């Protein structure tokens, strides 16, 4: 998964205006106590970060 695909999914599920705010502020234990943005900036694979967001938000399995 590319970074652009990650952000498209985030925009689709959280809304274009809120996706970045959520990614910058919501700390996830699944990501070692980091936000999605921090994890991506640290080089974490976007697919791994998306799976963490997916699990945290309780999104449908079809959106994994």
Long-range contacts (C-beta under 8 A, 24 or more apart in sequence): 1-45, 1-46, 1-47, 1-50, 2-46, 3-40, 3-46, 5-46, 6-40, 6-46, 6-47, 6-49, 6-50, 9-50, 9-53, 9-63, 10-36, 10-53, 13-57, 13-59, 13-63, 14-57, 23-53, 26-56, 28-52, 28-53, 28-56, 30-55, 30-56
